[in-house]
Amino acid sequence: MQGFQGLLQPNSDEKPECRCGASMVLALRQTPELSPDAEMRTYICEACGHEFKLTVWTDAALKAGPQAGL
């Protein structure tokens, strides 16, 4: 399993910039079975093929606060 490379705020539509300087496109959006309070996004750079994974916490997870383990 690959590790996560970054975090975003809930409902963020921010797109990362690749290490080569090109803009990345959203390739996959998933909600993990074991973590329905997060969304995993995979971005791909069309210029160099680099893959970048980000995790976005849902609004519900942030509202639950520390008692939810965040």
ChimeraX commands (.cxc) that place a marker at each C-alpha (Angstrom):
marker #1 position 0.00,0.00,0.00 radius 0.5
marker #1 position 1.32,3.43,-0.91 radius 0.5
marker #1 position 1.52,6.19,1.66 radius 0.5
marker #1 position -0.28,9.49,1.43 radius 0.5
marker #1 position 1.60,12.52,0.17 radius 0.5
marker #1 position -0.66,15.32,1.42 radius 0.5
marker #1 position -3.91,16.50,2.99 radius 0.5
marker #1 position -6.65,18.89,1.83 radius 0.5
marker #1 position -9.50,20.66,3.59 radius 0.5
marker #1 position -13.05,19.25,3.17 radius 0.5
marker #1 position -14.75,19.98,-0.16 radius 0.5
marker #1 position -11.52,21.36,-1.58 radius 0.5
marker #1 position -11.27,21.44,-5.35 radius 0.5
marker #1 position -7.60,22.42,-5.26 radius 0.5
marker #1 position -5.46,20.65,-7.85 radius 0.5
marker #1 position -1.80,20.00,-7.12 radius 0.5
marker #1 position 1.07,21.07,-9.29 radius 0.5
marker #1 position 3.37,18.25,-10.35 radius 0.5
marker #1 position 7.04,18.17,-9.44 radius 0.5
marker #1 position 7.73,18.76,-13.16 radius 0.5
marker #1 position 5.72,22.01,-12.97 radius 0.5
marker #1 position 2.67,20.90,-14.98 radius 0.5
marker #1 position -0.89,20.88,-13.63 radius 0.5
marker #1 position -2.30,17.54,-12.55 radius 0.5
marker #1 position -5.75,16.13,-13.33 radius 0.5
marker #1 position -8.05,14.21,-11.00 radius 0.5
marker #1 position -7.95,10.58,-12.12 radius 0.5
marker #1 position -9.72,8.77,-9.26 radius 0.5
marker #1 position -11.85,9.65,-6.25 radius 0.5
marker #1 position -12.56,6.97,-3.60 radius 0.5
marker #1 position -14.08,6.68,-0.14 radius 0.5
marker #1 position -12.27,3.89,1.73 radius 0.5
marker #1 position -14.50,1.23,3.30 radius 0.5
marker #1 position -12.67,1.42,6.60 radius 0.5
marker #1 position -12.60,5.22,6.64 radius 0.5
marker #1 position -15.88,6.68,5.34 radius 0.5
marker #1 position -14.95,10.02,6.93 radius 0.5
marker #1 position -12.27,10.61,4.28 radius 0.5
marker #1 position -12.00,10.76,0.53 radius 0.5
marker #1 position -8.88,9.62,-1.31 radius 0.5
marker #1 position -8.05,11.46,-4.52 radius 0.5
marker #1 position -5.49,10.34,-7.07 radius 0.5
marker #1 position -4.10,12.92,-9.47 radius 0.5
marker #1 position -2.06,12.14,-12.59 radius 0.5
marker #1 position 0.31,14.45,-14.43 radius 0.5
marker #1 position -0.41,14.20,-18.14 radius 0.5
marker #1 position 3.06,15.59,-18.91 radius 0.5
marker #1 position 5.26,13.11,-17.02 radius 0.5
marker #1 position 2.87,10.46,-15.62 radius 0.5
marker #1 position 3.61,11.17,-11.93 radius 0.5
marker #1 position 0.84,9.98,-9.58 radius 0.5
marker #1 position -0.06,12.05,-6.51 radius 0.5
marker #1 position -2.43,10.89,-3.74 radius 0.5
marker #1 position -4.27,13.26,-1.41 radius 0.5
marker #1 position -6.68,12.68,1.46 radius 0.5
marker #1 position -9.62,15.01,2.07 radius 0.5
marker #1 position -11.50,14.73,5.36 radius 0.5
marker #1 position -15.26,15.08,5.08 radius 0.5
marker #1 position -17.18,17.87,6.82 radius 0.5
marker #1 position -18.77,15.24,9.09 radius 0.5
marker #1 position -15.35,14.08,10.28 radius 0.5
marker #1 position -14.27,17.60,11.22 radius 0.5
marker #1 position -17.55,18.33,13.00 radius 0.5
marker #1 position -17.09,15.16,15.06 radius 0.5
marker #1 position -13.75,16.57,16.24 radius 0.5
marker #1 position -11.20,14.92,18.55 radius 0.5
marker #1 position -13.62,12.34,19.90 radius 0.5
marker #1 position -13.67,10.81,16.42 radius 0.5
marker #1 position -9.91,10.27,16.55 radius 0.5
marker #1 position -8.93,13.17,14.32 radius 0.5
marker link #1:1,2 radius 0.2
marker link #1:2,3 radius 0.2
marker link #1:3,4 radius 0.2
marker link #1:4,5 radius 0.2
marker link #1:5,6 radius 0.2
marker link #1:6,7 radius 0.2
marker link #1:7,8 radius 0.2
marker link #1:8,9 radius 0.2
marker link #1:9,10 radius 0.2
marker link #1:10,11 radius 0.2
marker link #1:11,12 radius 0.2
marker link #1:12,13 radius 0.2
marker link #1:13,14 radius 0.2
marker link #1:14,15 radius 0.2
marker link #1:15,16 radius 0.2
marker link #1:16,17 radius 0.2
marker link #1:17,18 radius 0.2
marker link #1:18,19 radius 0.2
marker link #1:19,20 radius 0.2
marker link #1:20,21 radius 0.2
marker link #1:21,22 radius 0.2
marker link #1:22,23 radius 0.2
marker link #1:23,24 radius 0.2
marker link #1:24,25 radius 0.2
marker link #1:25,26 radius 0.2
marker link #1:26,27 radius 0.2
marker link #1:27,28 radius 0.2
marker link #1:28,29 radius 0.2
marker link #1:29,30 radius 0.2
marker link #1:30,31 radius 0.2
marker link #1:31,32 radius 0.2
marker link #1:32,33 radius 0.2
marker link #1:33,34 radius 0.2
marker link #1:34,35 radius 0.2
marker link #1:35,36 radius 0.2
marker link #1:36,37 radius 0.2
marker link #1:37,38 radius 0.2
marker link #1:38,39 radius 0.2
marker link #1:39,40 radius 0.2
marker link #1:40,41 radius 0.2
marker link #1:41,42 radius 0.2
marker link #1:42,43 radius 0.2
marker link #1:43,44 radius 0.2
marker link #1:44,45 radius 0.2
marker link #1:45,46 radius 0.2
marker link #1:46,47 radius 0.2
marker link #1:47,48 radius 0.2
marker link #1:48,49 radius 0.2
marker link #1:49,50 radius 0.2
marker link #1:50,51 radius 0.2
marker link #1:51,52 radius 0.2
marker link #1:52,53 radius 0.2
marker link #1:53,54 radius 0.2
marker link #1:54,55 radius 0.2
marker link #1:55,56 radius 0.2
marker link #1:56,57 radius 0.2
marker link #1:57,58 radius 0.2
marker link #1:58,59 radius 0.2
marker link #1:59,60 radius 0.2
marker link #1:60,61 radius 0.2
marker link #1:61,62 radius 0.2
marker link #1:62,63 radius 0.2
marker link #1:63,64 radius 0.2
marker link #1:64,65 radius 0.2
marker link #1:65,66 radius 0.2
marker link #1:66,67 radius 0.2
marker link #1:67,68 radius 0.2
marker link #1:68,69 radius 0.2
marker link #1:69,70 radius 0.2
view
